[in-house]
Amino acid sequence: MKIIFIGSGNLATQLSLCLKEVGHSIIQVFSQSIENAKLLAEKLGAEYTNDIKHIYQDADLYLFSVKDDILGQLIQNLPPTNGVLAHTAGAISMNVFDGRKENYGVFYPLQTFNKNRKIDFYQIPVFIEANDSIASECLEEIAKSVSGHFQFLSSDNRKYLHLAAVFACNFTNHMYVLASDILKDQGLSFDVLKPLINETANKVMELSPQLAQTGPAVRFDENVIQKHISLLKDDAIKELYIKLSKSIYSHTL
């Protein structure tokens, strides 16, 4: 299948490289940054541009993998095309394409991506949505070629999936940032927490999140909680600690 990527960020990089690896032809890359477009295109053996109006019109699939706030504008400025249009956003409705094209949909891989970290796409659940049979067949073919786990999911359901992913991934990673800052102030390396982080993640592969929960907040040990709060200098982080502890306790089985 001939594919054009609109976007050259973390997801676009890993997905385009995977699609090329399994036999699809990435013919062009668009990015607002010509340097980023060129960098990814060279890895793919593709053409590149930073002008949306110079996008080729003969691809089978146009995958938009860009920031949510510029997606609509890029869709509107895209020249007439023959292929299916799809975006990879978790929180944007499929209807962003409505009125722009007959065949469109969503291709949403549920994973965190980094340009420089290769990932096994076959293990990633992919959620697709389509407005008609043509878009459905196209996106299903792409999903089957890269992932062993795909399913159709509506825009309404996907926005809740994306919300859950933000809690499970982005908020969790921010906790690592705060923990790293605490350790750094004491001259300690974040590396000392990695075995704990690994075990915490591994536990929820076997237990429910509620059963896996431990720590002073589960039993609401006020002596320990107050000691921790007294060690925190930032009032906003103190408030965060208190609210998280109360939330943990309220969800205790």
Contacts in CASP RR format, 6 or more apart in sequence:
PFRMAT RR
TARGET T0000
AUTHOR 0000-0000-0000
METHOD contacts of the structure
MODEL  1
MKIIFIGSGNLATQLSLCLKEVGHSIIQVFSQSIENAKLLAEKLGAEYTN
DIKHIYQDADLYLFSVKDDILGQLIQNLPPTNGVLAHTAGAISMNVFDGR
KENYGVFYPLQTFNKNRKIDFYQIPVFIEANDSIASECLEEIAKSVSGHF
QFLSSDNRKYLHLAAVFACNFTNHMYVLASDILKDQGLSFDVLKPLINET
ANKVMELSPQLAQTGPAVRFDENVIQKHISLLKDDAIKELYIKLSKSIYS
HTL
1 24 0 8 1.000
1 25 0 8 1.000
1 60 0 8 1.000
1 61 0 8 1.000
1 138 0 8 1.000
1 141 0 8 1.000
1 142 0 8 1.000
2 24 0 8 1.000
2 25 0 8 1.000
2 27 0 8 1.000
2 58 0 8 1.000
2 59 0 8 1.000
2 60 0 8 1.000
2 61 0 8 1.000
3 16 0 8 1.000
3 19 0 8 1.000
3 24 0 8 1.000
3 25 0 8 1.000
3 26 0 8 1.000
3 27 0 8 1.000
3 59 0 8 1.000
3 60 0 8 1.000
3 61 0 8 1.000
3 62 0 8 1.000
3 63 0 8 1.000
3 142 0 8 1.000
4 26 0 8 1.000
4 27 0 8 1.000
4 28 0 8 1.000
4 29 0 8 1.000
4 30 0 8 1.000
4 55 0 8 1.000
4 56 0 8 1.000
4 59 0 8 1.000
4 61 0 8 1.000
4 62 0 8 1.000
4 63 0 8 1.000
5 12 0 8 1.000
5 15 0 8 1.000
5 16 0 8 1.000
5 26 0 8 1.000
5 28 0 8 1.000
5 29 0 8 1.000
5 30 0 8 1.000
5 40 0 8 1.000
5 63 0 8 1.000
5 65 0 8 1.000
6 30 0 8 1.000
6 52 0 8 1.000
6 55 0 8 1.000
6 62 0 8 1.000
6 63 0 8 1.000
6 64 0 8 1.000
6 65 0 8 1.000
6 66 0 8 1.000
6 74 0 8 1.000
6 78 0 8 1.000
7 29 0 8 1.000
7 30 0 8 1.000
7 31 0 8 1.000
7 37 0 8 1.000
7 64 0 8 1.000
7 65 0 8 1.000
7 66 0 8 1.000
8 29 0 8 1.000
8 30 0 8 1.000
8 31 0 8 1.000
8 33 0 8 1.000
8 36 0 8 1.000
8 37 0 8 1.000
8 39 0 8 1.000
8 40 0 8 1.000
9 31 0 8 1.000
9 36 0 8 1.000
9 40 0 8 1.000
9 65 0 8 1.000
9 115 0 8 1.000
10 113 0 8 1.000
10 114 0 8 1.000
10 115 0 8 1.000
11 65 0 8 1.000
11 88 0 8 1.000
11 109 0 8 1.000
11 113 0 8 1.000
12 29 0 8 1.000
12 40 0 8 1.000
12 63 0 8 1.000
12 65 0 8 1.000
12 66 0 8 1.000
12 88 0 8 1.000
13 40 0 8 1.000
13 43 0 8 1.000
13 113 0 8 1.000
13 115 0 8 1.000
14 113 0 8 1.000
14 114 0 8 1.000
14 115 0 8 1.000
14 117 0 8 1.000
14 118 0 8 1.000
14 119 0 8 1.000
14 121 0 8 1.000
15 63 0 8 1.000
15 65 0 8 1.000
15 88 0 8 1.000
15 109 0 8 1.000
15 113 0 8 1.000
15 121 0 8 1.000
15 146 0 8 1.000
16 26 0 8 1.000
16 29 0 8 1.000
16 40 0 8 1.000
16 44 0 8 1.000
17 43 0 8 1.000
17 44 0 8 1.000
17 118 0 8 1.000
18 121 0 8 1.000
18 146 0 8 1.000
19 26 0 8 1.000
19 142 0 8 1.000
19 145 0 8 1.000
19 146 0 8 1.000
20 26 0 8 1.000
20 44 0 8 1.000
22 145 0 8 1.000
22 146 0 8 1.000
23 145 0 8 1.000
24 142 0 8 1.000
24 145 0 8 1.000
26 44 0 8 1.000
26 45 0 8 1.000
26 46 0 8 1.000
27 46 0 8 1.000
27 47 0 8 1.000
27 56 0 8 1.000
27 59 0 8 1.000
28 41 0 8 1.000
28 46 0 8 1.000
28 47 0 8 1.000
28 48 0 8 1.000
28 49 0 8 1.000
28 55 0 8 1.000
28 56 0 8 1.000
28 59 0 8 1.000
29 37 0 8 1.000
29 40 0 8 1.000
29 41 0 8 1.000
29 44 0 8 1.000
29 46 0 8 1.000
29 47 0 8 1.000
29 48 0 8 1.000
29 49 0 8 1.000
30 37 0 8 1.000
30 48 0 8 1.000
30 49 0 8 1.000
30 50 0 8 1.000
30 51 0 8 1.000
30 52 0 8 1.000
30 55 0 8 1.000
31 37 0 8 1.000
31 40 0 8 1.000
31 48 0 8 1.000
31 50 0 8 1.000
32 50 0 8 1.000
32 70 0 8 1.000
33 50 0 8 1.000
34 48 0 8 1.000
34 49 0 8 1.000
34 50 0 8 1.000
37 48 0 8 1.000
37 49 0 8 1.000
37 50 0 8 1.000
38 48 0 8 1.000
40 46 0 8 1.000
40 48 0 8 1.000
41 47 0 8 1.000
41 48 0 8 1.000
47 56 0 8 1.000
49 55 0 8 1.000
52 74 0 8 1.000
52 77 0 8 1.000
52 78 0 8 1.000
52 79 0 8 1.000
53 77 0 8 1.000
53 79 0 8 1.000
55 62 0 8 1.000
55 78 0 8 1.000
55 79 0 8 1.000
55 81 0 8 1.000
57 79 0 8 1.000
57 80 0 8 1.000
57 81 0 8 1.000
57 82 0 8 1.000
58 81 0 8 1.000
58 82 0 8 1.000
59 81 0 8 1.000
59 82 0 8 1.000
59 83 0 8 1.000
60 83 0 8 1.000
60 84 0 8 1.000
60 138 0 8 1.000
61 83 0 8 1.000
61 84 0 8 1.000
61 86 0 8 1.000
61 138 0 8 1.000
61 139 0 8 1.000
61 142 0 8 1.000
62 78 0 8 1.000
62 81 0 8 1.000
62 83 0 8 1.000
62 84 0 8 1.000
62 85 0 8 1.000
62 86 0 8 1.000
63 86 0 8 1.000
63 87 0 8 1.000
63 88 0 8 1.000
63 107 0 8 1.000
64 71 0 8 1.000
64 74 0 8 1.000
64 75 0 8 1.000
64 85 0 8 1.000
64 86 0 8 1.000
64 87 0 8 1.000
64 88 0 8 1.000
64 89 0 8 1.000
65 87 0 8 1.000
65 88 0 8 1.000
66 74 0 8 1.000
68 89 0 8 1.000
68 91 0 8 1.000
68 92 0 8 1.000
71 87 0 8 1.000
71 89 0 8 1.000
71 92 0 8 1.000
71 96 0 8 1.000
72 96 0 8 1.000
75 85 0 8 1.000
75 96 0 8 1.000
75 97 0 8 1.000
75 100 0 8 1.000
76 100 0 8 1.000
78 85 0 8 1.000
78 100 0 8 1.000
81 101 0 8 1.000
83 103 0 8 1.000
83 138 0 8 1.000
84 101 0 8 1.000
84 103 0 8 1.000
84 104 0 8 1.000
84 105 0 8 1.000
84 134 0 8 1.000
84 135 0 8 1.000
84 138 0 8 1.000
84 139 0 8 1.000
85 97 0 8 1.000
85 100 0 8 1.000
85 101 0 8 1.000
85 103 0 8 1.000
85 104 0 8 1.000
85 105 0 8 1.000
86 104 0 8 1.000
86 105 0 8 1.000
86 106 0 8 1.000
86 107 0 8 1.000
86 135 0 8 1.000
86 138 0 8 1.000
86 139 0 8 1.000
87 96 0 8 1.000
87 97 0 8 1.000
87 105 0 8 1.000
87 106 0 8 1.000
87 107 0 8 1.000
88 106 0 8 1.000
88 107 0 8 1.000
88 108 0 8 1.000
88 109 0 8 1.000
89 106 0 8 1.000
89 108 0 8 1.000
90 106 0 8 1.000
90 108 0 8 1.000
90 158 0 8 1.000
90 159 0 8 1.000
90 161 0 8 1.000
90 162 0 8 1.000
91 158 0 8 1.000
91 159 0 8 1.000
91 162 0 8 1.000
91 163 0 8 1.000
92 155 0 8 1.000
93 155 0 8 1.000
93 159 0 8 1.000
94 104 0 8 1.000
94 105 0 8 1.000
94 106 0 8 1.000
94 129 0 8 1.000
94 130 0 8 1.000
94 131 0 8 1.000
94 155 0 8 1.000
95 155 0 8 1.000
97 104 0 8 1.000
97 105 0 8 1.000
97 131 0 8 1.000
98 104 0 8 1.000
102 131 0 8 1.000
102 132 0 8 1.000
102 134 0 8 1.000
103 130 0 8 1.000
103 131 0 8 1.000
103 132 0 8 1.000
103 134 0 8 1.000
103 135 0 8 1.000
103 138 0 8 1.000
104 130 0 8 1.000
104 131 0 8 1.000
104 135 0 8 1.000
105 128 0 8 1.000
105 129 0 8 1.000
105 130 0 8 1.000
105 131 0 8 1.000
105 135 0 8 1.000
105 139 0 8 1.000
106 127 0 8 1.000
106 128 0 8 1.000
106 129 0 8 1.000
106 130 0 8 1.000
106 139 0 8 1.000
106 155 0 8 1.000
106 158 0 8 1.000
107 126 0 8 1.000
107 128 0 8 1.000
107 139 0 8 1.000
107 142 0 8 1.000
107 143 0 8 1.000
108 126 0 8 1.000
108 127 0 8 1.000
108 128 0 8 1.000
108 129 0 8 1.000
108 153 0 8 1.000
108 158 0 8 1.000
108 161 0 8 1.000
109 121 0 8 1.000
109 124 0 8 1.000
109 125 0 8 1.000
109 126 0 8 1.000
109 127 0 8 1.000
109 147 0 8 1.000
110 124 0 8 1.000
110 125 0 8 1.000
110 126 0 8 1.000
110 127 0 8 1.000
110 161 0 8 1.000
110 165 0 8 1.000
111 119 0 8 1.000
111 124 0 8 1.000
112 169 0 8 1.000
112 173 0 8 1.000
113 119 0 8 1.000
121 146 0 8 1.000
121 147 0 8 1.000
122 146 0 8 1.000
122 147 0 8 1.000
122 148 0 8 1.000
123 147 0 8 1.000
123 148 0 8 1.000
123 149 0 8 1.000
124 147 0 8 1.000
124 149 0 8 1.000
125 147 0 8 1.000
125 149 0 8 1.000
125 150 0 8 1.000
125 151 0 8 1.000
126 143 0 8 1.000
126 146 0 8 1.000
126 147 0 8 1.000
126 149 0 8 1.000
126 150 0 8 1.000
126 151 0 8 1.000
127 150 0 8 1.000
127 151 0 8 1.000
127 152 0 8 1.000
127 153 0 8 1.000
127 158 0 8 1.000
127 161 0 8 1.000
128 136 0 8 1.000
128 139 0 8 1.000
128 140 0 8 1.000
128 143 0 8 1.000
128 150 0 8 1.000
128 151 0 8 1.000
128 152 0 8 1.000
128 153 0 8 1.000
129 139 0 8 1.000
129 152 0 8 1.000
129 153 0 8 1.000
129 154 0 8 1.000
129 155 0 8 1.000
129 158 0 8 1.000
130 136 0 8 1.000
130 138 0 8 1.000
130 139 0 8 1.000
130 152 0 8 1.000
136 152 0 8 1.000
140 150 0 8 1.000
143 150 0 8 1.000
144 150 0 8 1.000
153 161 0 8 1.000
176 190 0 8 1.000
176 193 0 8 1.000
176 197 0 8 1.000
178 237 0 8 1.000
179 190 0 8 1.000
179 193 0 8 1.000
180 190 0 8 1.000
183 189 0 8 1.000
183 190 0 8 1.000
183 192 0 8 1.000
183 193 0 8 1.000
184 190 0 8 1.000
200 212 0 8 1.000
203 212 0 8 1.000
204 212 0 8 1.000
210 251 0 8 1.000
210 252 0 8 1.000
210 253 0 8 1.000
211 253 0 8 1.000
213 248 0 8 1.000
213 251 0 8 1.000
213 252 0 8 1.000
215 221 0 8 1.000
215 248 0 8 1.000
216 224 0 8 1.000
216 225 0 8 1.000
216 228 0 8 1.000
216 245 0 8 1.000
217 225 0 8 1.000
217 244 0 8 1.000
217 245 0 8 1.000
217 246 0 8 1.000
217 248 0 8 1.000
217 249 0 8 1.000
218 248 0 8 1.000
218 249 0 8 1.000
218 252 0 8 1.000
220 245 0 8 1.000
220 249 0 8 1.000
225 241 0 8 1.000
225 242 0 8 1.000
225 245 0 8 1.000
228 241 0 8 1.000
229 238 0 8 1.000
229 241 0 8 1.000
229 242 0 8 1.000
232 238 0 8 1.000
232 241 0 8 1.000
END
